[in-house]
Amino acid sequence: MKKNLLNHTAIFIFAFIFSIFINISLGISKENTKSTYDLFELFANVYEKINKEYIEKPNEEELMHAAINGMLNSLDPYSSYLSEKDFSDMQIDTKGAFGGLGLVVTLHESGFVQVISPIDDTPAFKANIMAGDFITHLDGEDVFGMTLGEAVEKMRGYINTKINITVYRDSSDEIIDFEIIRGVIQITPIKSEIIDNIGYIRISTFSEITTSKLSTAINSMQKELNGKVAGYIIDLRNNPGGLLDEAIKVSDSFLERGEIVSTRDRDNSNVTNYYAKKGDKSDGLPIIVIINNGSASASEIVAGALKDNNRATIIGTKSYGKGSVQTVMPLGRGNGAMKLTTSHYYTPSGKSIQTIGIKPHYEIEKEESKKSIETSKTNDNINNSLYNKDDNQIELAIKLIKARNKRGI
């Protein structure tokens, strides 16, 4: 009876997969049809043997989820399967509050998890984990071989519980151990401050409230200075990105006209262009944008749009180069969703962001003086104390704006 049930299960799954194959095979050449059929048959055969012969009875739902996730993970580091819980967590993340460490990560081609950026004012940020760090161990367990989802799940946990993270820092060729206490991650997307009549705006993420908070910050600074703002510094360093719509709206806030970004699918048959609407909230004042290798995705869209439209001067170091668009596709009630890379971002000049990133007009590394390193360890850096006189990149931005105002540009 049990054997028949297993056989029927395998036959049902194979029949289901075969029906999918029949539906998609109309668009596949005859040459590829046999190969595709054989691969589906191979999958069903492996599934049946696991169910019949594996030493322990496998959880069929987990088995199928792992198979789906493996298929998506093989495409690129950003495509993945989201369980119902993961899907729910992702929706919370984009609204600006969630629990965990405060890291945005990706799966590097080396097999290790790499930090794209720590999020401002979070446990990981305060511990001084940096963009570009490779996570090698979580609570002593080797990360190599884990899927991105598995690593992220291990980093999540109950509030006020600790986790030990080991990273390899390529910039200094050292292995560093961190003990971090998990916390509630409440993201403040916008922080602002007036520096010598210049509006300094730190954008740490692109969530659903970023544009509204940006408008509030600009209006507040203009009111405080009676409209005599000399210019704006937009700090996108270590901003890992976020929502495409918000990146477009933020870019539009500083543009009167012009293309912001375009997305193109794999054969360029579906190209979508996004354009600015009339109304520059900054009144055409000088803008300096600061980026670094932790500026990714939505940050790169903003930097690229303002650069290519000759609206801002970009300084800092080359950005991360994450220019792919992931579409989240719900898979029906209770089945979660899949996140699939469906297109790439292109700047207004037609350049792809993917792996290339945004190159600044003025390339300048952030200098780490002894004082600023100590400041960083006490969490009083660019993200907490907005204006740090030891920050040579901000100092350059101030000088550029003052020079342009002096020349009347």
HUSUL-V487378 format. One record per backbone hydrogen bond with DSSP energy under -0.5 kcal/mol. CO is the residue of the C=O (numbers start at 1). NH is the residue of the N-H. Records with the same first field share a line. If there is no record, write none. Layout:
# HUSUL-V487378
CO: NH / NH
This chain:
# HUSUL-V487378
1: 5
2: 6
3: 7
4: 8
5: 9
6: 10
7: 11
8: 12
9: 13
10: 14
11: 15
12: 16
13: 17
14: 18
15: 19
16: 20
17: 21
18: 22
19: 23
20: 24
21: 25
22: 26
24: 27
25: 28
29: 32 / 33
30: 34
32: 36
33: 37
34: 38
35: 39
36: 40
37: 41
38: 42
39: 43
40: 44
41: 45
42: 46
43: 47
44: 48
45: 49
46: 50
47: 51
48: 52
49: 53
50: 54
58: 60
59: 63
60: 64
61: 65
62: 66
63: 67
64: 68
65: 69
66: 70
67: 71
68: 72
69: 73
70: 74
72: 75 / 76
76: 79
80: 339
81: 83
82: 337
83: 87
84: 88
85: 89
86: 90
87: 91
88: 92
89: 93
90: 94
92: 95 / 96 / 97
93: 96
94: 208
96: 187
98: 185
100: 183
101: 124
102: 119
103: 105
104: 116 / 117
106: 108 / 114
108: 111
111: 145
112: 108
113: 135
114: 106 / 116
115: 132
117: 104
119: 122
122: 126
123: 127
124: 129
125: 128
130: 133
133: 115 / 135
134: 136 / 168
135: 113
136: 143 / 144
137: 166
138: 141
141: 138
143: 146
147: 151
148: 152
149: 153
150: 154
151: 155
152: 156
158: 161
161: 182
163: 165 / 180
164: 139
165: 178
166: 136 / 137
167: 169 / 176
168: 134 / 170
169: 172 / 173 / 174
174: 169
176: 167
178: 165 / 180
180: 163 / 182
182: 160
183: 100
184: 186
185: 98 / 187
187: 189
189: 204 / 205
191: 202
193: 195 / 200
195: 198
197: 230 / 231
198: 195 / 200
199: 201 / 233
200: 193 / 202
201: 203 / 235
202: 191 / 204
204: 240
205: 207
206: 243
207: 210
209: 213
210: 214
211: 215
212: 216
213: 217
214: 218
215: 219
216: 220
217: 221
218: 222
219: 223
220: 224
221: 225
222: 227
223: 226
225: 228
227: 229
230: 286
231: 199
232: 234 / 288
233: 201 / 235
234: 236 / 290
235: 203
236: 239
238: 240
239: 296
241: 206
243: 247
244: 248
245: 249
246: 250
247: 251
248: 252
249: 253
251: 254
252: 255
253: 281 / 282
258: 276
261: 274
262: 346
263: 272
264: 344
265: 268
270: 265
272: 263
274: 260 / 261
279: 281
280: 283
282: 285
286: 232
287: 313
288: 234
289: 315
290: 236
291: 317
292: 295
294: 296
295: 320
296: 299
297: 300 / 301
298: 302
299: 303
300: 304
301: 305
302: 306
303: 307
304: 308
305: 309
306: 311 / 312
307: 310
313: 289
314: 361 / 362
315: 291
316: 364
321: 323 / 355
323: 345
324: 326
325: 327 / 342 / 343
326: 328
327: 329 / 340
328: 330
329: 338
332: 335
336: 331
337: 82
338: 329 / 340
339: 80
340: 327 / 342
343: 325
344: 264
345: 353
346: 262
347: 350
351: 347
353: 356 / 357
357: 359
358: 319
361: 363
362: 316 / 364
365: 367
367: 369
369: 373
370: 374
371: 375
372: 376
373: 377
374: 378
375: 378 / 380
376: 379
381: 384 / 385
384: 386
386: 388
387: 389
388: 391
390: 392
391: 395
392: 396
393: 397
394: 398
395: 399
396: 400
397: 401
398: 402
399: 403
400: 404
401: 405
402: 406
403: 407
404: 408 / 409
